[in-house]
Amino acid sequence: MYKTMLIFMSHRAGKQPYFGIVAGLFGQLATTIKAKAIILETPYTSMADVAQQHYWYLPAKWLVFDRFELLGIIGNIQSPLLILHGEKDKIIDISFGQKVFEVAPQPKEVIFVPHAGHNNLFDFKVDEKILLFLEKL
């Protein structure tokens, strides 16, 4: 029996983004409990990696104190995983979502949305794809 039915990480609260930390926090939570499913929207490898990509001209990776290292803990997830990521995301590059997916254990699925950016995944009917994923469980 599951204590938690679903963990859904979204970078939004209403229409305002939770700037970046959500994937790391939910990723950590997902390694400590067994849920029926884990859904990560626009995950990143670590906040330090994202900072370095945006501020390539600075040693940004070394200036981030709260690193939220998802890549190092994703292998401990014990639940089916769905990753959602827009291919045109200019905030969290799709390469981060691809790396997280590669390292994550089975069972896992990924949905890369061709024309979606960071804040408009649900404009591309991602909710329908989430329901299909959940129905298969």
N, C-alpha and C positions, 0 to 999 in steps of 0.2 A: 504494500500500500504506500502511496506517495503522500508525504506531508505537504508537498507543494505540487500543484498541478502544472504550473507553467511559469517560467521566468521569461519575461519579454523585455529586452533592453531596447529602448528607443531614446534617441538623443533629444526628444522634444517633451516639453510639458505644455500642453496646449500647442501654441505656435512658437513658443520661445525655446531655443535649444538649451539643453544642459551642456555647457561648453566642455565637451570632450571627455569628462571623467566617467561617464556612465558605463561605457563598455568595460572599463577596468574594474569598476565596483561590482557590476553584475557578473563579470567573469569570475571574480574572486568568490562571490556568493555561490555561483554555479558549481564550483569545485568542492564546496562543503556540504551540499545537500543533493539528494536525488529527486529531480523533478520529472514530470511526465515529458516535458520538452523545454529546451532552451532556445530562444530566438534572439540573435544579436543583430542589430541594425547598424550598419557602417562601423564595424569593429576596427580597431587599430592594434598594432603589435605592442606599442607602448607610447605614452605621451611624449617621452623623450625623442622617439623616432619621428613623431609628427612634428614636434617643435623643430627638429633638425631639418626636416624637409622644407618647412616654411621659412626658416631663418638659416639657410644654407651658408651664409656668409659669416655666421657667428658660431662659437662652440655651444650651440643651444642644447645639444644632447646632454652636456655636462652641467648645464645650469638649471635643469628641471629637478626639483626635489621630490615631488609626488609623481613618480614615474608610471604608476599603474601599468605594470608589465603584464599584459594579457598573454603574450606569446609564451612566456615561461610557465604559465599555469593552465593553459587551455587543454593540455594533455590529461589533466586530472578530472575533466568533466565526465560525469557518469550517466548523462542523459542524452537522448537524441538531440541533435543540434541543427538549427537552421540559421544560415547567415544570409543577410540581405545587404546588398551594396549597389549603389548607382555607379555606372561606368564613367559618368561625367562629373563625379564628385571632386570638387576643387578644395574641399576642406580636409577630408580624410581620403587620401588617394586610394583607388581600388587595389593597388598593390599590397596595401596593408591587410585588407580583407582577404585577398588571395593567400597571403602568408598564414593568416590565422586559420583559414580553411585547410590548408595543406597540413598543418601541425595537429589540428583537432582530431580526436579519435572517432572511429565509426561508432554508431551510425551518425551520419552527417549529410546535409544537403546544402547547396548554395544557390542563391538566385542573384545573378548579376543583371541589373536592369539597364539595357543599352543606352537609353537617352536620359536617364535619371541623374540628378545631382545629389547633393547632400540633404536637402530639405523637401524634396518632392517625390520620394519613392512611392507614396501612396496615391499619387496622381496617375500611376501606371498600373493600377489594380493589383498591387502587391498583397492587399488584404485577401483577395481570392486565392492567391498562391499559398498564403499562410494557412488558410482554412484547408486547402488540399493536403498540405503537409501534416496538419493536425489530424485529419481524417484517416491518414495512413497508420497512425500510431495505435 
